[in-house]
């Protein structure tokens, strides 16, 4: 099993775009028991990946509770870097 942050990054190489809720829904079965599997931790991982140039923001909206959702995607170079260092 990959570390959680690796799984988050790898997820973005398989989807067009996603927000933290999408990541959590996709990884819940495998990582739901991890202490770091909290929304704020996933958001922090996404923001770090963006700051490091692996992901980029695509859009944002409000969910049903009026909380901000930021969507990200792995651009071509970011996806190539992720795939180079994190194998399946």
DABEL-V460861 format. One record per residue. N is the residue number from 1. RES is the residue in three letters. SS is DSSP state (H for helix, E for strand, L for the rest). PHI is phi in degrees with one decimal (NA if undefined). BURIAL is 1 if it has 16 or more other ideal C-beta (glycine too) atoms within 10 Angstrom, else 0. Layout:
# DABEL-V460861
N/RES/SS/PHI/BURIAL  N/RES/SS/PHI/BURIAL
This chain:
# DABEL-V460861
1/UNK/L/NA/0  2/UNK/L/-73.9/0  3/UNK/L/-59.3/0  4/UNK/H/-54.9/1  5/UNK/H/-61.9/1  6/UNK/H/-65.1/0  7/UNK/H/-63.6/1  8/UNK/H/-61.9/1  9/UNK/H/-62.5/1  10/UNK/H/-62.4/1  11/UNK/H/-55.4/1  12/UNK/L/-71.8/1  13/UNK/L/-84.0/1  14/UNK/L/-115.7/0  15/UNK/L/-128.9/0  16/UNK/L/-72.5/0  17/UNK/L/-160.3/0  18/UNK/E/-163.0/1  19/UNK/L/-112.4/1  20/UNK/H/-58.9/1  21/UNK/H/-62.8/0  22/UNK/H/-62.6/1  23/UNK/H/-61.2/1  24/UNK/H/-64.1/1  25/UNK/H/-63.7/0  26/UNK/H/-71.9/1  27/UNK/H/-103.0/1  28/UNK/H/-55.9/0  29/UNK/H/-60.2/0  30/UNK/H/-87.2/0  31/UNK/H/-116.8/1  32/UNK/L/-58.4/0  33/UNK/L/-87.8/0  34/UNK/L/-71.3/0  35/UNK/L/-62.2/0  36/UNK/L/-82.4/0  37/UNK/L/-82.9/1  38/UNK/L/-126.9/0  39/UNK/H/-56.4/0  40/UNK/H/-63.6/0  41/UNK/H/-71.5/1  42/UNK/H/-65.8/1  43/UNK/H/-59.6/1  44/UNK/H/-61.0/0  45/UNK/H/-63.6/1  46/UNK/H/-66.4/1  47/UNK/H/-66.2/0  48/UNK/H/-65.7/0  49/UNK/H/-62.8/1  50/UNK/H/-66.7/0  51/UNK/H/-61.8/0  52/UNK/L/-89.4/0  53/UNK/L/81.6/0  54/UNK/L/-88.1/1  55/UNK/L/-125.3/1  56/UNK/E/-137.9/0  57/UNK/E/-69.5/0  58/UNK/E/-111.9/0  59/UNK/E/-170.0/0  60/UNK/E/-148.6/0  61/UNK/E/-156.2/0  62/UNK/E/-111.2/0  63/UNK/L/-82.6/0  64/UNK/L/-64.6/0  65/UNK/L/-96.3/0  66/UNK/L/62.5/0  67/UNK/L/-92.9/0  68/UNK/E/-68.8/0  69/UNK/E/-117.4/0  70/UNK/E/-106.9/0  71/UNK/E/-100.6/1  72/UNK/E/-128.2/1  73/UNK/E/-144.1/1  74/UNK/L/-92.4/1  75/UNK/L/-69.0/0  76/UNK/H/-55.4/0  77/UNK/H/-67.4/0  78/UNK/H/-63.8/1  79/UNK/H/-63.5/1  80/UNK/H/-63.7/0  81/UNK/H/-65.9/1  82/UNK/H/-59.0/1  83/UNK/H/-67.5/0  84/UNK/H/-68.6/0  85/UNK/H/-100.2/0  86/UNK/L/-122.7/0  87/UNK/L/-92.4/0  88/UNK/L/-74.8/0
